[in-house]
Amino acid sequence: MPSEKTILIVEDDRFLSTLIKARLEKDGFKTIQVFDGEEARQLLKKERPDLIILDLIMPRVPGFELLEMISLDPGLNKTPVFILTNLAQESDIKKAKQFGAVDYFVKVRVSIEELATRVKAILGV
């Protein structure tokens, strides 16, 4: 069982976010859900999750802007960020990786199980 590792889910699709949350909590992770980029920005001022799952197409503060903010913050830039998005262009993938994303998943091409397996691998549990 994970030792209270916390995962921040930044996803505006509430149904998908809840599916991810339920799957990760089944594995013993603590999860925090936010539904737009501004909520995530405010939360990251006081919370330090062990991993962030980030959608790029977000209301209020776009995912790329949030990812850049994370990459420039010395207190956050070592936090693994998984991108989970509908953007499948090679240029988007390259940009996300330049900002430090450790993995990039296109929603229609990945299952919740695959995502959970990758989360466990990155967090070493």
C-alpha positions in Angstrom: 0.0 0.0 0.0 1.2 3.5 -0.8 2.4 5.5 2.2 -0.2 8.3 2.0 1.1 9.6 -1.3 -1.0 12.5 -2.5 -2.1 13.0 -6.1 -3.6 16.2 -7.4 -6.1 15.6 -10.2 -6.6 18.8 -12.4 -9.4 17.8 -14.7 -12.5 19.8 -15.7 -14.5 16.7 -16.8 -16.0 15.8 -13.4 -17.0 12.3 -14.5 -13.5 11.4 -15.7 -11.9 13.1 -12.6 -14.1 11.0 -10.3 -13.2 7.8 -12.2 -9.5 8.5 -11.8 -10.0 9.5 -8.1 -11.9 6.3 -7.3 -9.2 4.1 -9.1 -6.3 5.8 -7.4 -8.0 5.7 -3.9 -8.6 2.0 -4.4 -4.8 1.7 -4.6 -4.4 3.6 -1.3 -3.5 7.0 -2.7 -4.9 10.2 -1.2 -6.4 12.4 -4.0 -7.3 16.0 -4.3 -9.6 17.1 -7.2 -9.8 20.5 -8.7 -11.8 21.4 -11.8 -10.0 24.4 -13.3 -6.5 25.8 -13.6 -7.1 28.7 -11.2 -8.2 26.3 -8.5 -5.0 24.3 -9.1 -2.9 27.4 -9.0 -4.3 28.5 -5.6 -4.1 25.0 -4.1 -0.4 24.6 -5.2 0.5 27.7 -3.2 -0.2 25.7 0.0 -0.2 22.0 -0.9 2.7 19.9 -2.3 1.3 16.8 -3.9 3.5 13.8 -4.7 2.2 13.7 -8.3 -0.1 15.9 -10.5 -2.4 14.6 -13.2 -3.1 17.6 -15.5 -5.5 18.3 -18.3 -4.2 20.9 -20.8 -7.6 22.2 -21.9 -8.8 23.9 -18.7 -11.0 26.8 -17.9 -9.6 30.0 -16.2 -5.9 29.0 -16.4 -4.9 26.8 -19.3 -2.9 23.6 -18.5 0.2 24.8 -20.4 0.3 28.0 -18.3 -0.1 25.9 -15.1 2.6 23.5 -16.3 5.0 26.4 -17.0 4.3 27.8 -13.5 5.1 24.4 -11.9 8.3 24.1 -13.9 9.5 27.5 -12.7 8.7 27.0 -9.0 11.6 25.5 -7.1 9.2 24.0 -4.6 7.2 22.2 -7.3 9.4 21.6 -10.2 10.5 18.2 -9.0 6.9 17.0 -8.7 6.1 14.6 -11.5 3.3 15.8 -13.8 1.3 13.5 -16.0 -0.5 15.2 -18.8 -4.0 13.7 -19.6 -5.6 15.5 -22.5 -7.3 15.3 -25.8 -4.5 17.2 -27.5 -2.6 14.7 -29.6 -0.4 16.9 -31.7 3.3 16.1 -31.6 4.0 19.8 -30.9 1.8 19.7 -27.8 3.6 16.6 -26.5 7.0 18.2 -27.1 6.0 21.5 -25.4 4.6 19.6 -22.4 7.9 17.6 -22.1 9.9 20.8 -22.4 8.0 22.1 -19.4 8.9 19.0 -17.4 5.9 16.6 -17.9 7.1 13.1 -17.1 4.4 11.4 -19.2 1.7 12.4 -21.7 -1.5 10.5 -22.2 -4.2 11.2 -24.8 -7.5 10.5 -23.2 -8.9 8.3 -26.0 -5.8 6.2 -26.1 -5.3 5.3 -22.4 -7.3 3.4 -19.8 -7.7 4.3 -16.2 -5.8 1.0 -15.4 -2.8 2.0 -17.5 -2.8 5.4 -15.8 -2.9 3.9 -12.4 -0.1 1.5 -13.3 2.1 4.3 -14.5 1.3 6.4 -11.4 2.4 3.5 -9.1 5.6 3.1 -11.2 6.6 6.7 -11.0 5.9 6.9 -7.2 7.7 3.7 -6.6 4.8 1.8 -4.9 
